[in-house]
Amino acid sequence: MQAIDSGRVMYQGTGRRKSAIARVRLVPGSGQLTINGKPGDLYLQFNHAYLSAAKAPLETLGLENEYDILVTAEGGGLTGQADSIRLGVARALCQLDPENRKPLKIEGYLTRDPRAKERKKYGLHKARKAPQYSKR
C-alpha cells in the first residue's frame, strides 16, 4: 500500500518467516537500513549473510542506493527476521512498480517460506523424540 508521510511517498510490505514478523517501509533515500530504530548492521550483528539477505531484492533490481528501508521486526531470531525483512522489501517493491514482480519472482523473493516448528505431541518429549525404550 502506498502511503504519504509528511510529503514523502512510502511503500509498505509485511514479511513473515517462522515466528518472525517484519513490517517494512521503503522511503526514497540513500540506501540505509534501519531496524527497530537501530542501524541495520548493528541490529543484525554485522553478519554479512543477514545484511545481504535483507537487501537482496533491492540489489536484484539495482535500487540499493535509491531507497531507505525502515523496519519494525518482532518475534523469532535474527535468521527469521532477516528472511522476513527480505519478503517485506520484495512485496513493497512490487507496490512501487508492478514490473518489478517478475524478476523478484524468478529469484524466489516473493515466496513465503512455509516451514515452521512442529507442535509437540503427547507421550513424546518433543515433536518426534520418544522416551527411551527399555526391554526389561
N, C-alpha and C positions, 0 to 999 in steps of 0.2 A: 504494500500500500504506500502510495506517495503521500508524504505529509510535508507541510511547510512549517518550519520552526523559525520564528523571528526573521523571515525573509529568505531563509536558506531552504533549498529543496533537499528532501531527505527520503531515502528509500529504506524500507524495513523488511526484515525476514526473520523467521524463527527456525532454529535448528535444534534437533534432539538426537541424543546418542546415549544408549543405556539409560541412566537416570539423570543425565546432564541436560540442561535446557539453556540455550543461548538466545537472547533477543538482540538482534544485530541491526544497527542503523548505519547506512552509508551516507556520508556527507561530503560534498566537494571539498577537497583539501590537498594535503601533501603526502598522503600515504601512511599516516600514523595509525597505530593500533592501540586502542585504549580499552582495557577490560576492567570492569568494576572500579573505575576511577584511577587505575594504575596503568603505567606504560605496559604494553603487551609483552615486551621481552622480559620485564621484571616479573609480571604475573605468571608467565609460562616458564619461569626459571631459566631463561636464556637457552632453552632447549631448541636446537635448530629444527628438529623434526616437527615439534608442535607449532613453531612460528611459521614454517613453510606450509604446513597443513592449513593453518588459519588463513594464509594469504594466497593459497594456490588458485582459487577461482579468479582473483584479480590478475595474477600473473599469466593465467591462460589467455585472458583477453587483452593483456598488455596495458592494464589500467592501474598498476600497483602504485603509481605516484599521482593518481588523479583524485582518489577518494580516501577520506579518513574513515576508519572502522571504529564505531563506538559500540561496545558490547556490555550487556548485563548477563553474566553467567552464574548459574547456580546448580548445585547437585553434582554428583559423580566425582570423578577425579580429573586430573589435567588432560589425560588422553581423551576421555569422553567429551570434555569441554572443548578441546581443540577441534575435534571432529564435528561437534555441534556448531561451532563457530563457522567452520567451512561450509556446512549445509546452509546456515543462515545467510552467509555472504552470497552464496550461489543463488539463493532464492531472491535476495534483494537485487542482484544484478539482472535477474530475469524481469523484474519490475522496471528497472532502468530502461531496458531495451529488449523487446521480445526476440530480437535477432540473436541475443546472447544465449538463448536457451540451447540451441543445437550444439555449439562447441562445449558447453558445460555438461550437457547430457552425455556426449561422447566420452568425456573424461570421467564420468560417473559421479560428478559432484552434486547432482540433484537427486540421487538415490539415498533414501534414509536407510541406515544400517539397522535391520530389524533384530539383531542379536541382543538378548538381554539375559540377566541372571535367571536361572531356572528355580522355581519355587521348591522349598524343602518339603519332602513327603513324610507322613507319619510312619514311625517304625524304622526310619533311617536317620543317620547322623547328619547328612547333608542331602542335597537333591538326589544323589545316587549312591552315596557311600553307606554301605550296610554295616551293621555291627559285626564284630569278628565272630566267625563260625567256630564253635567248639564241638568236636565229635564226642568227647567224654566229659 
